[in-house]
């Protein structure tokens, strides 16, 4: 018997059963919808997450709008969120593994905090890895951020009689050989 010889038998049985050709289509549709409904549950059990809160050092209150990213220690996975109303955040859908968690001030957010990695590390090289397990959201991945410093000035054009120039990016970096945060702003 050929491998596909069962198809005419199934088709005849379907037609004999209900007199139409649409019965199997309904069965296939129901099976597909059931599988789609179960897929998120299966995916959720293969992934985990992290949660925590971002606060200021003084006063110790939640900070809204801080960027939080989980970067896989062994690969390209990166998921980012922004802290909510009380400084809380949750990153879900992470494949099980180890992650570096970074807290930072998003550009053009109007916030002024010094970024860091989990447990206060100032560089990726010194950061503590966070383990994510399948089916679990690991709580307590918190950060206390210090207020940043401020530098001000005016960028001028030497050719145009010292007129101020708009739209120039100005950045402050740590001195060579040291680690730490940096900041950038655009002139207005």
Long-range contacts (C-beta under 8 A, 24 or more apart in sequence): 43-93, 44-135, 45-134, 45-135, 46-95, 46-96, 46-134, 46-135, 47-92, 47-93, 47-94, 47-95, 47-96, 47-134, 47-135, 48-92, 48-94, 48-96, 48-132, 48-133, 48-134, 48-135, 48-136, 48-137, 48-138, 49-90, 49-91, 49-92, 49-93, 49-94, 49-132, 49-136, 49-137, 49-138, 50-90, 50-91, 50-94, 50-99, 50-101, 50-130, 50-132, 50-137, 50-138, 50-139, 50-141, 51-88, 51-89, 51-90, 51-91, 51-137, 51-138, 51-139, 51-140, 51-141, 52-88, 52-89, 52-139, 52-140, 52-141, 52-142, 52-143, 53-83, 53-86, 53-87, 53-88, 53-89, 53-142, 54-83, 54-87, 54-88, 54-89, 54-103, 54-142, 54-143, 54-145, 55-87, 55-142, 55-143, 55-144, 55-145, 56-113, 56-144, 56-145, 56-146, 56-147, 57-144, 57-145, 57-146, 57-147, 60-144, 61-87, 62-86, 62-87, 62-88, 63-87, 63-111, 63-113, 63-145, 65-106, 65-109, 65-111, 66-103, 66-104, 66-105, 66-106, 66-111, 66-113, 66-143, 66-145, 67-102, 67-103, 67-104, 67-105, 67-106, 68-101, 68-102, 68-103, 68-143, 69-101, 69-102, 69-104, 70-94, 70-99, 70-100, 70-101, 70-130, 70-132, 71-99, 71-100, 71-101, 71-102, 72-97, 72-98, 72-99, 73-97, 73-98, 73-99, 73-100, 73-129, 74-98, 82-106, 90-137, 92-137, 94-132, 95-132, 96-132, 96-133, 96-134, 97-131, 97-132, 98-129, 98-130, 98-131, 98-132, 99-129, 99-130, 99-131, 99-132, 100-124, 100-127, 100-129, 100-130, 101-127, 101-130, 101-141, 102-127, 103-143, 103-145, 104-181, 105-148, 105-183, 107-184, 112-147, 112-148, 112-150, 113-145, 113-146, 113-147, 113-148, 114-145, 114-146, 114-147, 114-148, 114-180, 114-181, 115-145, 115-181, 116-143, 116-145, 116-181, 118-143, 120-144, 122-179, 122-180, 122-181, 123-179, 123-180, 125-179, 126-179, 148-181, 148-183, 154-187, 155-187
